[in-house]
């Protein structure tokens, strides 16, 4: 077990160091694939251990792994591996075109591995404090990755991301400090004051008022990283300007890791205060994100910003599931995080291919994709249909689970005043559920219509004059095929290890 944990940490760290001294493109890609392969192997071993033996501690209780953290590691591994395959053709073409100098590949791979390492540490850290440091480290690495092209727009997007996420992470730090303050009055060992394994057994004895305030700061702080409304304004610019594999990691992994950080603290809070407190906040931000994104999707003329607002929408849906809670809502939220990560990474792979061929991000200037890039057109349609939650794609059952939980359970803690006793209250509760389900469905239909209308307009038609037609096979097409198989396959059959991970992670988040 300890060896597997060490591999998780050493693989990206060593790969990052080697990337600074190796200058040949083929060697850089080989180091990258070897590193991510070692990481996925270690994650697989740890998943087997957790499923068979339960949660484990390692490295002097610095590392804590349970079903929830290994599930997040699974998403990191899958999306990271897909990005590594895609980068082989994507980055080499940027060098061949003279967009970046060969020496800049060293910087790119170093930052990519440091980004990956920070997310792994944030996922496996036992201490909420170390987790905060790791998430802050993702800000430093991704700022340079977002601004990697060094254009005025990319520098502006990187600067905006740095400022807003730094403000958010500062708020999260204040929440972590409050959490530590609350633990000092209960735990005899102050060094254990931020450890999840120490806080959970005594969570019901922590100061509930301090915990409420801590959760609000942590939710707003990490919610900035997730891209929840109203802390989302950095996201469309960053997703437009960053290199395609970086955006795939931002949308598919960083958002998930930030959501995981919120959920870790939420479990502690739920032991000390009524479940409805955190549930209402998560549901509120979830609906705000869902509705806001739906309207912005309708008016988008930039396909990268289109997918950016789709990310805001889907993270909102996941937060609604977590806010409703219970086995159904929580399982649906976790399942939706995975489905969104797979679909959105493939969407940005397609977007990267389109931008390289058409040299534009404007939807109206991209037509006839089916003729110009048939592989990419297929990937774009599949990812668009998956993000629209149409069957047979896996996002359909996850959204249905969340919607069913909303209709059957409603928002926890929602109270209505009545003048006629229980009958009036019951009718009010029934009406609120119908109203919330209606808002959910209307927003989902708007997003579905806006997304598919824009995508089909790009796929069909005749390419503009001067656009080369035809698409040769590259290694970058391999992750598109594998992600397609997963998005369709997971809707009808979940492999037993993934199913067990989801079920056990759900049981961790559902506080009785």
HUGIWO-V243589 format. One line per field, one symbol per residue. psi: psi as a letter, one per 40 degrees, with the letter a starting at -180 (. if undefined). burial: # if it has 24 or more other ideal C-beta (glycine too) atoms within 12 Angstrom, else .. A space follows every 10 residues. Layout:
psi=???
burial=???
This chain:
psi=dddddddddd dddddddddd ehehdddddd dddddddddd dddddddddd ddeaiiiiff edhhhadddd dddddddddd dddddddddd ddddddeedi iddedddddd dddddddddd dddehdhddd dddddddddd ddddddedef iddddddddd dddddddddd dddddddddd ddddedhdhd eeeehddddd dedeeihddd dddddddddd ddddddfihf feeddddddd diiddddddd dddddddddd dddddddddd ddiidddddd dddddddddd ddddddddei ehdddddddd dddddddddd ddddaidddd dddddddddd dddddddddd dddddddefi ehdeehifdd ddgddddddd dddddddefi ifiddddddd ddddddddda hhehihiief addddddddd dddddddddd dddddddddd dddddddddi ahiihehhii hihideeddd ddddddddde ddhhiddddd dddddddddh h.
burial=#..##.#### ######.##. .#..#..##. ######.### .######.## #...#####. .######### ########## ########## #####...## ...####### ########## ########## ##.####### #########. ...#..##.# ##.####### ########## .##..##... .######### .##..##..# ########## #########. ########## ########## ########## ########## ###.###### ########## ####.###.# .######### ########## ########## ########## ########## ########.. #.#.###### .######### ########## ..######## #######.## ####...... ........#. .##..##.## #.##.###.# ##.######. ..#...#... #..####### ########.# #.....##.. ########## #.
